[in-house]
Amino acid sequence: MNRLLKIIYYQIGTILRRGPRFFFMLLCKEVQRRMPYYKTHEVKKCLGAKMPDKTFYVIGFDEGWTGLFGIVKHQLMHIIYAVERGYIPIIDLQHYYSQYLTFNELFKENAWEYFFEQPTKYGLNDIRSAKNIIKSVQNAFPPAQQWNIHCSNVSDNPQSFLYAKEIFSKYIRLNTKTKNFVTKKQQELLENKGRILGVLCRGTDYTQLKPKGHSIQPAPEEVISKAEEVMAQYHCESLYMATEDADIYDLFVAHFGDKLIFNAVPKWRGADLPKGKSNSKRLSYNDKQGKIQGGVTYLSQIYLLSQCTCFIGGSTYGSLGVLLMSNSFDYVHIFNKGFYS
């Protein structure tokens, strides 16, 4: 802040002459200069004298267009870090950008609380006069994190995954409104359907854009073949499918017919996707309720998959969410096909 004030002092003539746009450029340049520091350094703050026996760890960084369960995974990594050090985690998606906040709500509302409760009984309003506050690094990974939470952990590092799942169960909980919504969907779609195979199959932007470093997704025909095998072996009577791709959904309808549990959520065709655009950007709503409802609807699909008897899916954040939310499955298969380059 002192450096920024000095810049303003020495550049005041230029700022007045060239106007707000020049000042904004200076501000952006200074923020950009400081970002490498904040990506690797926590910030300790003292806002008062209250609760001196507690240390609050505020988790916040710009999520950009990251999907809901990508955000959940990032927050979970930091919650684990905080719990291991005896800190009290608080999630701040109020002062940092994500696709679930319109500019009208940015700095005013905590997007995390649209879907989930805070990890503990404390929120941002409770620490306005707290003595010991640590703001997390501006990075999805906390410092000194030795392992990553990913679908592959289920087989490659099962102990770390079970540990992450335990922390998730304790600290990441649906808020009352969201819980009521997903419970109602579960009753509508899964009740009295017997043994159910859950399938998560990504398409549209994921398979068209092939984002570098992201997991390669299986072809829908490969998923259908695996689904047939699992349903026969584990005596599943129905199939619940989550996909945003209307073309993939049509293939499943044609193949499984009445066995497929109809899921009336928005779906799009790959041909409708503007070149180079992700679903998040194409489908983002400008209104608050549209953003929230879109997130809750997606969350409900992941929750319903977690309540099925068996599960198969590509290696995605959505599949990771299914595995974290589930109590147990009779069978799980994640398609590990490498990464897009």
C-alpha positions in Angstrom: 0.0 0.0 0.0 2.8 2.4 0.9 4.5 1.7 -2.5 1.2 2.4 -4.3 0.7 5.7 -2.5 4.3 6.7 -3.5 3.5 5.9 -7.1 0.4 8.0 -7.0 2.3 10.9 -5.3 5.0 10.9 -7.9 2.7 10.3 -10.8 -0.1 12.6 -9.8 0.5 15.1 -12.6 0.4 12.3 -15.2 -2.7 10.7 -13.6 -4.6 14.0 -13.7 -3.6 14.7 -17.2 -4.3 11.2 -18.6 -7.3 10.4 -16.5 -8.7 7.3 -14.8 -7.6 4.9 -17.5 -3.9 5.6 -16.8 -4.5 5.2 -13.0 -6.2 1.9 -13.6 -3.2 0.7 -15.7 -0.9 1.7 -12.9 -3.0 -0.2 -10.4 -3.1 -3.3 -12.5 0.6 -3.2 -13.0 1.2 -3.0 -9.3 -1.2 -5.8 -8.5 0.5 -7.9 -11.2 3.9 -7.2 -9.6 2.7 -8.3 -6.2 0.9 -11.5 -7.3 4.0 -13.8 -7.4 4.6 -12.9 -3.8 1.0 -13.6 -2.7 1.0 -16.9 -4.5 3.7 -18.2 -2.2 3.2 -16.1 1.0 0.4 -16.0 3.5 -0.6 -12.7 5.0 -1.0 -12.3 8.8 -3.5 -9.7 9.9 -4.8 -8.3 13.3 -8.2 -6.6 13.1 -8.7 -6.2 16.9 -8.3 -7.9 20.2 -11.1 -10.4 20.1 -10.6 -14.2 20.4 -6.8 -14.1 21.0 -6.8 -17.9 21.6 -7.9 -18.7 18.1 -6.2 -18.4 14.7 -8.5 -18.0 11.7 -7.4 -19.2 8.3 -9.2 -17.3 5.5 -9.2 -19.2 2.2 -9.7 -17.0 -0.8 -8.3 -16.6 -4.3 -9.6 -15.8 -7.7 -11.3 -19.0 -9.1 -12.0 -17.4 -12.5 -14.2 -19.8 -14.6 -13.4 -22.9 -12.5 -16.4 -25.2 -12.1 -18.1 -25.8 -8.8 -16.3 -29.0 -7.9 -13.0 -27.6 -9.0 -13.6 -24.8 -6.5 -14.6 -27.4 -3.8 -11.4 -29.4 -4.4 -9.3 -26.2 -4.0 -11.0 -25.2 -0.8 -10.7 -28.8 0.6 -6.9 -28.7 0.0 -6.7 -25.5 2.1 -9.1 -26.8 4.8 -6.8 -29.9 5.2 -3.9 -27.5 5.6 -5.7 -25.4 8.2 -7.0 -28.4 10.3 -3.5 -29.9 10.4 -2.2 -26.7 11.9 -4.9 -26.1 14.4 -6.3 -23.1 12.4 -10.1 -22.4 12.0 -10.9 -22.4 8.3 -13.2 -19.7 6.8 -14.0 -19.7 3.1 -14.0 -16.3 1.4 -15.6 -16.4 -2.1 -16.8 -12.9 -1.4 -13.7 -10.8 -2.2 -12.5 -13.0 -5.0 -13.9 -13.6 -8.5 -15.7 -16.8 -9.4 -18.3 -17.6 -12.1 -21.0 -17.7 -9.4 -20.7 -14.0 -8.5 -22.1 -11.2 -10.7 -20.2 -7.9 -10.4 -23.1 -6.6 -8.4 -22.5 -9.3 -5.7 -18.7 -9.2 -5.7 -17.4 -7.9 -2.3 -21.0 -8.1 -0.9 -22.0 -11.8 -0.8 -20.1 -15.0 -0.2 -20.7 -17.3 -3.2 -19.6 -20.4 -1.1 -22.6 -19.9 1.1 -25.0 -20.1 -1.9 -24.4 -23.9 -1.8 -22.5 -24.8 1.4 -22.2 -23.9 5.1 -19.0 -22.5 6.4 -16.6 -25.3 7.6 -17.1 -24.2 11.2 -19.5 -21.9 13.0 -17.4 -18.9 12.1 -17.9 -16.7 9.0 -16.3 -13.5 7.7 -18.5 -11.3 9.7 -17.4 -13.0 12.9 -13.7 -12.1 12.6 -14.0 -8.4 11.9 -12.3 -7.7 15.3 -10.3 -10.9 15.6 -6.7 -10.8 16.8 -5.1 -13.6 14.7 -6.0 -13.9 11.0 -4.0 -15.6 8.3 -5.0 -15.1 4.7 -4.2 -18.0 2.5 -1.8 -17.8 -0.4 -3.4 -16.7 -3.7 -3.1 -20.2 -5.0 -5.3 -23.3 -5.3 -2.6 -25.2 -3.4 -1.5 -24.4 0.1 2.2 -24.1 0.8 4.1 -27.3 1.4 1.2 -29.5 0.2 2.8 -32.9 -0.5 -0.1 -34.6 -2.3 -2.9 -33.7 -4.6 -6.6 -34.8 -4.4 -7.6 -36.5 -7.6 -9.7 -39.4 -8.9 -6.5 -41.4 -9.3 -5.8 -41.2 -5.5 -8.6 -43.8 -5.0 -6.2 -46.5 -6.3 -2.8 -44.9 -6.3 -2.9 -43.3 -2.8 -6.0 -44.7 -1.1 -5.0 -43.6 2.4 -4.6 -40.0 1.4 -8.0 -40.1 -0.4 -9.7 -41.6 2.6 -8.2 -38.9 4.8 -9.4 -36.2 2.3 -12.8 -37.8 2.3 -13.0 -37.7 6.1 -12.1 -34.0 6.1 -14.6 -33.3 3.4 -17.4 -35.1 5.3 -16.8 -33.1 8.4 -16.1 -29.6 7.0 -17.9 -29.4 3.6 -21.7 -29.6 4.2 -24.6 -28.6 2.0 -26.6 -25.6 3.4 -30.2 -26.2 4.3 -31.7 -24.9 1.1 -29.4 -26.9 -1.1 -29.8 -30.1 1.0 -33.6 -29.8 0.7 -33.3 -29.4 -3.1 -31.0 -32.4 -3.7 -33.1 -34.6 -1.3 -36.2 -33.8 -3.2 -34.5 -34.7 -6.5 -33.3 -38.0 -5.0 -36.8 -38.9 -4.0 -38.2 -37.9 -7.5 -35.5 -39.7 -9.5 -33.9 -42.6 -7.6 -36.5 -43.7 -5.1 -37.9 -47.3 -5.7 -35.6 -47.7 -8.7 -33.7 -50.7 -7.2 -30.0 -51.0 -7.9 -28.8 -48.1 -10.0 -25.6 -47.5 -12.0 -24.5 -43.9 -12.0 -22.7 -42.6 -15.1 -20.9 -39.2 -15.5 -19.9 -38.5 -19.1 -18.5 -35.2 -20.1 -18.7 -33.8 -23.7 -19.2 -30.4 -25.4 -16.4 -27.9 -24.4 -14.3 -30.5 -22.6 -13.9 -32.9 -25.5 -13.9 -30.1 -28.2 -11.4 -27.8 -26.5 -9.2 -30.6 -25.0 -7.8 -28.3 -22.3 -4.1 -28.9 -21.8 -3.3 -30.8 -18.6 -6.9 -32.0 -18.1 -7.8 -35.7 -18.2 -8.7 -37.2 -21.6 -12.4 -38.2 -21.6 -13.6 -41.6 -22.8 -15.7 -41.9 -26.0 -19.4 -42.3 -25.2 -19.4 -45.7 -27.0 -16.7 -46.9 -24.6 -18.8 -45.7 -21.6 -21.9 -47.4 -22.9 -20.0 -50.7 -23.3 -18.6 -50.4 -19.8 -22.1 -49.6 -18.4 -23.6 -52.7 -20.0 -20.8 -54.8 -18.4 -21.3 -53.3 -15.0 -25.1 -53.5 -15.0 -25.0 -57.2 -15.9 -22.3 -58.0 -13.4 -23.8 -56.0 -10.5 -27.4 -56.6 -11.3 -28.3 -52.9 -11.8 -31.9 -52.4 -13.0 -31.6 -48.7 -13.9 -29.0 -46.2 -15.1 -28.8 -42.6 -13.8 -26.7 -40.4 -16.1 -25.3 -37.0 -15.7 -24.1 -35.2 -18.8 -24.3 -31.7 -20.3 -24.0 -33.1 -23.8 -27.4 -33.6 -25.6 -25.7 -35.8 -28.3 -24.2 -38.2 -25.7 -27.5 -38.3 -23.9 -29.3 -39.3 -27.1 -26.9 -42.2 -27.6 -27.7 -43.4 -24.0 -31.5 -43.0 -24.6 -31.3 -45.0 -27.8 -29.2 -47.8 -26.2 -30.7 -48.2 -22.7 -34.3 -47.0 -23.4 -36.6 -47.4 -20.3 -33.7 -48.4 -18.1 -32.4 -44.8 -18.3 -33.7 -42.5 -15.5 -34.8 -39.4 -17.3 -33.0 -36.3 -16.0 -34.6 -33.1 -17.1 -31.7 -30.7 -16.8 -30.4 -28.4 -19.5 -28.2 -30.1 -22.1 -26.5 -28.6 -25.2 -25.1 -29.9 -28.5 -21.4 -29.6 -29.2 -22.2 -27.9 -32.6 -23.9 -25.1 -30.7 -20.7 -24.2 -28.8 -19.0 -21.1 -30.2 -15.5 -21.9 -31.3 -12.9 -21.6 -28.5 -15.5 -20.9 -25.8 -16.1 -23.0 -22.6 -19.6 -23.9 -21.3 -18.9 -21.7 -18.3 -18.5 -18.6 -20.4 -21.1 -19.4 -22.9 -23.8 -20.4 -20.4 -22.9 -17.9 -17.6 -25.9 -15.9 -16.4 -25.9 -12.2 -15.7 -28.5 -12.5 -13.0 -27.7 -13.8 -9.5 -30.5 -16.4 -9.3 -29.6 -17.9 -12.7 -26.0 -18.5 -11.5 -27.1 -20.0 -8.2 -29.7 -22.3 -9.8 -27.2 -23.5 -12.3 -24.8 -24.4 -9.6 -27.4 -26.1 -7.4 -28.7 -28.1 -10.4 -25.2 -29.3 -11.2 -24.6 -30.1 -7.5 -27.8 -32.1 -7.4 -26.6 -34.3 -10.3 -23.3 -35.0 -8.5 -25.1 -35.8 -5.3 -27.5 -38.2 -7.0 -24.6 -40.0 -8.7 -23.0 -40.4 -5.2 -26.2 -42.2 -4.0 -26.2 -44.8 -6.7 -25.2 -48.5 -6.3 -22.2 -48.4 -8.7 -20.5 -45.6 -10.5 -18.4 -45.1 -13.7 -17.1 -41.8 -15.1 -14.3 -40.0 -16.7 -11.5 -38.5 -14.6 -13.0 -35.0 -13.8 -13.7 -32.7 -10.9 -17.3 -33.9 -11.1 -16.3 -37.5 -10.6 -14.0 -36.5 -7.7 -17.1 -34.8 -6.2 -19.1 -38.0 -6.6 -16.4 -40.1 -4.8 -16.0 -37.6 -2.0 -19.8 -37.4 -1.4 -20.5 -41.1 -1.5 -20.8 -43.4 1.5 -19.8 -46.4 -0.5 -20.2 -48.1 -3.9 -20.4 -51.8 -4.8 -18.2 -50.9 -7.8 -16.3 -47.9 -9.1 -14.5 -47.4 -12.4 -12.8 -44.2 -13.4 -11.5 -44.0 -17.0 -7.8 -43.0 -16.7 -6.7 -42.2 -20.3 -3.9 -39.7 -19.7 -4.0 -36.0 -20.2 -4.6 -33.6 -23.1 -1.3 -32.0 -24.3 
